[in-house]
Amino acid sequence: MLFEFFTKGRKGMAPYVKQIEAKGDVHIVRLKGRIDMYTIPEVDKLRHRALRGSLRKNILLDFKNVEHVDSATCALLVQSLSELKHVHHRLVLINISDKLKGMLKIARISRLFDVFDSEEKALEELAREDKEWHSQHDGVSDDGK
């Protein structure tokens, strides 16, 4: 489902997406190129469609191949994080540049994000938290009974 949103009916990926893969309950989106005020509107449209659709997984954004970010990148990350939390999903970041780390810190929002040094560590943490959540909520109905 997420693949369809990022390809938008094209034969290939959107210019800022290198690859999308699913591992368990996690969509891994490997970004590339520029994620800035010029590409954000297109990314944002896709994000809204994905969140309205049947997205039922956590999102791991891999910035390894991203060449440029700006303050619009931070705004998009905050919006995405908020919307994913609303539906009880996580957004985690890996391989972020020193520039993006600095921008998140200056904007005083770095503490909002789970940033990992490696994909393996991120996936382990998501699996651990998912297991904890299910152990606390299995057998509990939506009304808390």
GROMACS elastic network, one bead per residue, 0.5 to 0.9 nm:
[ bonds ]
;  ai    aj funct       b0    kb
    1     4     6  0.53044   500
    1     5     6  0.67869   500
    1    50     6  0.78367   500
    1    53     6  0.80786   500
    1    54     6  0.73573   500
    1    55     6  0.72249   500
    2     5     6  0.51869   500
    2     6     6  0.64611   500
    2     7     6  0.87495   500
    2    20     6  0.78319   500
    2    27     6  0.78321   500
    2    46     6  0.89901   500
    2    50     6  0.63252   500
    2    53     6  0.88973   500
    2    54     6  0.88513   500
    2    55     6  0.71590   500
    3     6     6  0.52658   500
    3     7     6  0.61427   500
    3     8     6  0.85495   500
    3    13     6  0.81938   500
    3    19     6  0.87464   500
    3    20     6  0.63473   500
    3    21     6  0.81623   500
    4     7     6  0.52714   500
    4     8     6  0.60291   500
    4     9     6  0.70373   500
    5     8     6  0.53579   500
    5     9     6  0.81661   500
    5    46     6  0.57121   500
    5    47     6  0.80162   500
    5    49     6  0.70400   500
    5    50     6  0.63955   500
    6     9     6  0.85728   500
    6    10     6  0.89041   500
    6    12     6  0.89772   500
    6    13     6  0.61972   500
    6    14     6  0.58186   500
    6    17     6  0.73649   500
    6    20     6  0.85265   500
    6    43     6  0.82934   500
    6    46     6  0.65077   500
    6    47     6  0.87815   500
    6    50     6  0.89310   500
    7    10     6  0.52537   500
    7    11     6  0.72132   500
    7    12     6  0.59651   500
    7    14     6  0.54764   500
    7    17     6  0.87760   500
    8    11     6  0.87664   500
    8    12     6  0.88166   500
    8    13     6  0.80408   500
    8    14     6  0.75131   500
    8    46     6  0.82580   500
    9    12     6  0.82997   500
   10    13     6  0.69211   500
   10    14     6  0.78138   500
   12    15     6  0.87373   500
   13    16     6  0.78413   500
   13    17     6  0.58938   500
   13    18     6  0.68879   500
   13    19     6  0.74194   500
   13    20     6  0.88872   500
   14    17     6  0.54333   500
   14    18     6  0.80282   500
   15    18     6  0.76531   500
   15    31     6  0.89105   500
   15    32     6  0.75988   500
   15    33     6  0.75297   500
   15    34     6  0.88564   500
   16    30     6  0.86724   500
   16    31     6  0.55635   500
   16    33     6  0.55961   500
   16    34     6  0.66135   500
   16    35     6  0.70165   500
   16    39     6  0.79204   500
   16    43     6  0.84606   500
   16    66     6  0.80981   500
   17    20     6  0.75582   500
   17    29     6  0.70874   500
   17    30     6  0.59704   500
   17    32     6  0.56040   500
   17    33     6  0.81926   500
   18    29     6  0.77575   500
   18    30     6  0.53448   500
   18    31     6  0.54323   500
   18    32     6  0.57420   500
   18    33     6  0.88805   500
   18    65     6  0.81242   500
   19    28     6  0.80098   500
   19    29     6  0.60864   500
   19    30     6  0.51009   500
   19    31     6  0.72292   500
   20    27     6  0.69535   500
   20    28     6  0.56046   500
   20    30     6  0.61705   500
   20    31     6  0.87966   500
   21    26     6  0.83777   500
   21    27     6  0.58464   500
   21    28     6  0.52333   500
   21    29     6  0.67545   500
   21    30     6  0.84935   500
   22    25     6  0.72613   500
   22    26     6  0.57010   500
   22    28     6  0.60098   500
   22    29     6  0.87875   500
   22    57     6  0.87973   500
   23    26     6  0.52933   500
   23    27     6  0.64838   500
   23    28     6  0.73700   500
   23   123     6  0.85089   500
   24    27     6  0.81203   500
   24    57     6  0.84547   500
   24   127     6  0.86377   500
   25    56     6  0.77129   500
   25    57     6  0.50090   500
   25    58     6  0.62020   500
   25    59     6  0.87317   500
   25   126     6  0.85459   500
   25   127     6  0.81012   500
   25   130     6  0.86594   500
   26    56     6  0.87897   500
   26    57     6  0.51942   500
   26    59     6  0.56321   500
   26    60     6  0.67347   500
   26   123     6  0.78182   500
   26   126     6  0.81151   500
   27    57     6  0.62528   500
   27    58     6  0.61034   500
   27    60     6  0.61015   500
   27    61     6  0.84424   500
   28    58     6  0.85582   500
   28    59     6  0.60449   500
   28    61     6  0.60855   500
   28    62     6  0.71744   500
   29    59     6  0.72809   500
   29    60     6  0.61798   500
   29    61     6  0.50582   500
   29    62     6  0.60908   500
   29    63     6  0.88243   500
   30    60     6  0.83429   500
   30    61     6  0.60982   500
   30    63     6  0.65741   500
   30    64     6  0.75624   500
   30    65     6  0.76585   500
   30    66     6  0.88892   500
   31    34     6  0.87358   500
   31    35     6  0.83018   500
   31    61     6  0.70338   500
   31    62     6  0.59279   500
   31    63     6  0.55554   500
   31    64     6  0.73387   500
   31    65     6  0.62567   500
   31    66     6  0.60507   500
   32    35     6  0.78278   500
   32    62     6  0.86833   500
   32    63     6  0.69006   500
   32    64     6  0.74019   500
   32    67     6  0.68608   500
   32    68     6  0.89377   500
   33    65     6  0.64471   500
   33    68     6  0.66312   500
   34    38     6  0.83984   500
   34    39     6  0.71108   500
   34    66     6  0.59594   500
   34    67     6  0.55654   500
   34    69     6  0.62629   500
   35    38     6  0.76445   500
   35    39     6  0.57713   500
   35    40     6  0.64138   500
   35    43     6  0.84905   500
   35    66     6  0.70885   500
   35    67     6  0.79918   500
   35    68     6  0.61146   500
   35    69     6  0.51376   500
   35    70     6  0.73705   500
   35    72     6  0.81678   500
   35    73     6  0.61641   500
   36    39     6  0.55059   500
   36    40     6  0.57114   500
   36    68     6  0.69647   500
   36    69     6  0.51282   500
   36    70     6  0.52172   500
   36    71     6  0.74098   500
   36    72     6  0.56906   500
   36    73     6  0.55850   500
   37    40     6  0.52401   500
   37    41     6  0.73657   500
   37    69     6  0.85024   500
   37    70     6  0.70359   500
   37    71     6  0.77867   500
   37    72     6  0.52552   500
   37    73     6  0.72958   500
   38    41     6  0.69667   500
   38    42     6  0.84306   500
   38    72     6  0.89015   500
   39    42     6  0.56935   500
   39    43     6  0.63911   500
   39    44     6  0.86700   500
   40    44     6  0.57472   500
   40    45     6  0.85210   500
   40    72     6  0.69294   500
   40    73     6  0.71355   500
   40    76     6  0.72895   500
   41    44     6  0.50274   500
   41    45     6  0.63048   500
   41    46     6  0.88007   500
   42    45     6  0.52814   500
   42    46     6  0.64958   500
   42    47     6  0.86867   500
   43    46     6  0.52630   500
   43    47     6  0.61240   500
   43    48     6  0.87672   500
   43    76     6  0.85668   500
   44    48     6  0.62301   500
   44    49     6  0.86825   500
   44    76     6  0.72112   500
   44    80     6  0.88389   500
   45    48     6  0.52854   500
   45    49     6  0.63854   500
   45    50     6  0.86957   500
   46    49     6  0.51303   500
   46    50     6  0.60785   500
   46    51     6  0.85929   500
   47    50     6  0.50926   500
   47    51     6  0.61618   500
   47    52     6  0.86194   500
   47    80     6  0.74713   500
   48    51     6  0.52025   500
   48    52     6  0.61712   500
   48    53     6  0.85358   500
   48    80     6  0.88672   500
   49    52     6  0.51447   500
   49    53     6  0.60502   500
   50    53     6  0.50678   500
   50    54     6  0.72013   500
   50    55     6  0.60835   500
   51    54     6  0.72379   500
   51    55     6  0.60075   500
   51    56     6  0.89271   500
   51    80     6  0.89763   500
   51    83     6  0.76033   500
   51    84     6  0.76984   500
   51    87     6  0.88489   500
   52    55     6  0.76402   500
   53    56     6  0.88929   500
   55    58     6  0.85485   500
   56    87     6  0.86195   500
   56    89     6  0.77304   500
   57    89     6  0.65120   500
   57    90     6  0.80933   500
   58    84     6  0.78730   500
   58    88     6  0.86913   500
   58    89     6  0.50430   500
   58    91     6  0.61283   500
   58    92     6  0.81172   500
   58   126     6  0.81029   500
   59    84     6  0.85231   500
   59    89     6  0.77240   500
   59    90     6  0.62155   500
   59    92     6  0.63975   500
   59    93     6  0.85694   500
   60    90     6  0.81452   500
   60    91     6  0.58602   500
   60    93     6  0.57756   500
   60    94     6  0.73439   500
   60   119     6  0.83757   500
   60   122     6  0.79044   500
   60   123     6  0.84508   500
   61    91     6  0.74516   500
   61    92     6  0.62743   500
   61    94     6  0.63120   500
   61    95     6  0.86430   500
   62    65     6  0.78494   500
   62    66     6  0.84934   500
   62    92     6  0.86969   500
   62    93     6  0.61106   500
   62    95     6  0.59315   500
   62    96     6  0.74417   500
   62   119     6  0.81559   500
   63    66     6  0.51604   500
   63    67     6  0.85817   500
   63    93     6  0.74440   500
   63    94     6  0.62580   500
   63    95     6  0.51762   500
   63    96     6  0.52279   500
   63    97     6  0.74756   500
   64    67     6  0.84834   500
   64    94     6  0.75015   500
   64    96     6  0.66055   500
   64    97     6  0.78428   500
   65    95     6  0.86082   500
   66    69     6  0.75620   500
   66    96     6  0.84153   500
   66    97     6  0.83760   500
   67    97     6  0.89041   500
   68    99     6  0.88173   500
   68   100     6  0.89597   500
   69    72     6  0.77406   500
   69    73     6  0.58744   500
   69    74     6  0.83570   500
   69    97     6  0.89307   500
   69    99     6  0.78018   500
   69   100     6  0.67269   500
   70    73     6  0.54181   500
   70    74     6  0.71431   500
   70    99     6  0.87363   500
   70   100     6  0.77318   500
   70   103     6  0.79959   500
   71    74     6  0.51546   500
   71    75     6  0.64964   500
   71    76     6  0.87854   500
   71   100     6  0.87823   500
   71   103     6  0.71709   500
   71   104     6  0.87841   500
   71   107     6  0.89732   500
   72    76     6  0.61634   500
   72    77     6  0.85871   500
   73    76     6  0.51595   500
   73    77     6  0.62241   500
   73    78     6  0.87454   500
   73   100     6  0.84626   500
   74    77     6  0.50988   500
   74    78     6  0.62692   500
   74    79     6  0.87097   500
   74   100     6  0.79342   500
   74   103     6  0.74739   500
   74   104     6  0.66806   500
   74   107     6  0.84766   500
   74   109     6  0.86243   500
   75    78     6  0.51935   500
   75    79     6  0.62595   500
   75    80     6  0.86051   500
   76    79     6  0.51559   500
   76    80     6  0.60635   500
   76    81     6  0.84720   500
   77    80     6  0.51059   500
   77    81     6  0.59730   500
   77    82     6  0.85406   500
   77    91     6  0.85705   500
   77   113     6  0.87753   500
   78    81     6  0.51052   500
   78    82     6  0.61578   500
   78    83     6  0.86774   500
   78   109     6  0.82069   500
   78   112     6  0.82079   500
   78   113     6  0.86172   500
   79    82     6  0.52193   500
   79    83     6  0.62630   500
   79    84     6  0.86113   500
   80    83     6  0.52322   500
   80    84     6  0.60487   500
   80    85     6  0.84897   500
   80    91     6  0.75882   500
   81    84     6  0.52206   500
   81    85     6  0.60610   500
   81    86     6  0.85703   500
   81    89     6  0.86195   500
   81    90     6  0.71121   500
   81    91     6  0.57570   500
   81    92     6  0.87158   500
   81   112     6  0.84111   500
   81   113     6  0.80025   500
   82    85     6  0.52261   500
   82    86     6  0.62574   500
   83    86     6  0.50840   500
   83    87     6  0.67898   500
   83    88     6  0.88499   500
   83    89     6  0.85801   500
   84    87     6  0.53501   500
   84    88     6  0.62565   500
   84    90     6  0.60092   500
   84    91     6  0.68974   500
   85    89     6  0.52192   500
   85    90     6  0.61564   500
   85    91     6  0.81196   500
   86    89     6  0.74682   500
   87    90     6  0.89743   500
   90   114     6  0.87972   500
   90   126     6  0.80890   500
   91   113     6  0.75536   500
   91   114     6  0.74032   500
   92   113     6  0.66432   500
   92   114     6  0.51001   500
   92   115     6  0.59764   500
   92   116     6  0.75723   500
   92   122     6  0.72092   500
   92   126     6  0.87727   500
   93    96     6  0.68818   500
   93   113     6  0.73789   500
   93   114     6  0.62942   500
   93   116     6  0.63456   500
   93   117     6  0.88429   500
   93   119     6  0.89179   500
   93   122     6  0.81301   500
   94   114     6  0.86352   500
   94   115     6  0.57001   500
   94   116     6  0.50885   500
   94   117     6  0.60117   500
   94   118     6  0.61979   500
   94   119     6  0.65345   500
   94   122     6  0.76248   500
   95   115     6  0.81735   500
   95   116     6  0.73650   500
   95   117     6  0.63241   500
   95   118     6  0.70606   500
   95   119     6  0.84659   500
   96    99     6  0.80948   500
   96   100     6  0.62366   500
   96   101     6  0.67095   500
   96   115     6  0.78642   500
   96   116     6  0.87319   500
   96   117     6  0.85966   500
   97   100     6  0.52579   500
   97   101     6  0.62554   500
   97   102     6  0.85486   500
   98   102     6  0.59970   500
   98   103     6  0.85342   500
   99   102     6  0.50990   500
   99   103     6  0.61769   500
   99   104     6  0.86822   500
  100   104     6  0.61469   500
  100   105     6  0.84967   500
  101   104     6  0.52523   500
  101   105     6  0.61839   500
  101   106     6  0.86667   500
  101   110     6  0.72555   500
  102   105     6  0.50075   500
  102   106     6  0.60260   500
  102   107     6  0.84702   500
  102   110     6  0.85535   500
  103   106     6  0.51291   500
  103   107     6  0.60717   500
  103   108     6  0.84365   500
  103   109     6  0.87196   500
  103   110     6  0.83347   500
  104   107     6  0.52013   500
  104   108     6  0.61416   500
  104   109     6  0.52981   500
  104   111     6  0.84280   500
  104   113     6  0.89166   500
  105   109     6  0.60619   500
  105   111     6  0.80341   500
  106   109     6  0.77339   500
  106   110     6  0.82558   500
  107   110     6  0.76072   500
  108   111     6  0.74184   500
  108   112     6  0.87939   500
  109   112     6  0.54843   500
  109   113     6  0.74907   500
  110   113     6  0.57355   500
  110   114     6  0.84136   500
  110   115     6  0.87849   500
  111   114     6  0.76348   500
  114   122     6  0.84632   500
  115   118     6  0.89646   500
  115   122     6  0.79143   500
  116   119     6  0.71635   500
  116   120     6  0.88262   500
  116   121     6  0.64939   500
  116   122     6  0.56836   500
  117   120     6  0.86664   500
  117   121     6  0.71453   500
  117   122     6  0.79068   500
  118   121     6  0.54094   500
  118   122     6  0.64162   500
  118   123     6  0.87505   500
  119   122     6  0.51017   500
  119   123     6  0.60956   500
  119   124     6  0.85248   500
  120   123     6  0.52010   500
  120   124     6  0.60853   500
  120   125     6  0.86234   500
  121   124     6  0.50988   500
  121   125     6  0.61795   500
  121   126     6  0.86283   500
  122   125     6  0.52264   500
  122   126     6  0.62020   500
  122   127     6  0.85999   500
  123   126     6  0.51123   500
  123   127     6  0.60554   500
  123   128     6  0.85129   500
  124   127     6  0.51565   500
  124   128     6  0.61033   500
  124   129     6  0.86482   500
  125   128     6  0.50485   500
  125   129     6  0.61312   500
  125   130     6  0.84323   500
  126   129     6  0.52097   500
  126   130     6  0.59693   500
  126   131     6  0.85100   500
  127   130     6  0.50461   500
  127   131     6  0.60911   500
  127   132     6  0.86107   500
  128   131     6  0.51846   500
  128   132     6  0.62617   500
  128   133     6  0.86585   500
  129   132     6  0.50031   500
  129   133     6  0.60391   500
  129   134     6  0.85644   500
  130   133     6  0.50750   500
  130   134     6  0.61719   500
  130   135     6  0.85712   500
  131   134     6  0.52317   500
  131   135     6  0.61535   500
  131   136     6  0.87071   500
  132   135     6  0.51308   500
  132   136     6  0.63128   500
  132   137     6  0.86812   500
  133   136     6  0.52331   500
  133   137     6  0.61254   500
  133   138     6  0.83380   500
  134   137     6  0.50271   500
  134   138     6  0.54070   500
  135   138     6  0.57232   500
  136   139     6  0.86793   500
  136   140     6  0.83760   500
  137   140     6  0.53751   500
  137   141     6  0.82623   500
  138   141     6  0.83648   500
  139   145     6  0.85639   500
  140   143     6  0.79331   500
  140   144     6  0.57872   500
  140   145     6  0.56933   500
  141   144     6  0.53442   500
  141   145     6  0.54449   500
  142   145     6  0.74425   500
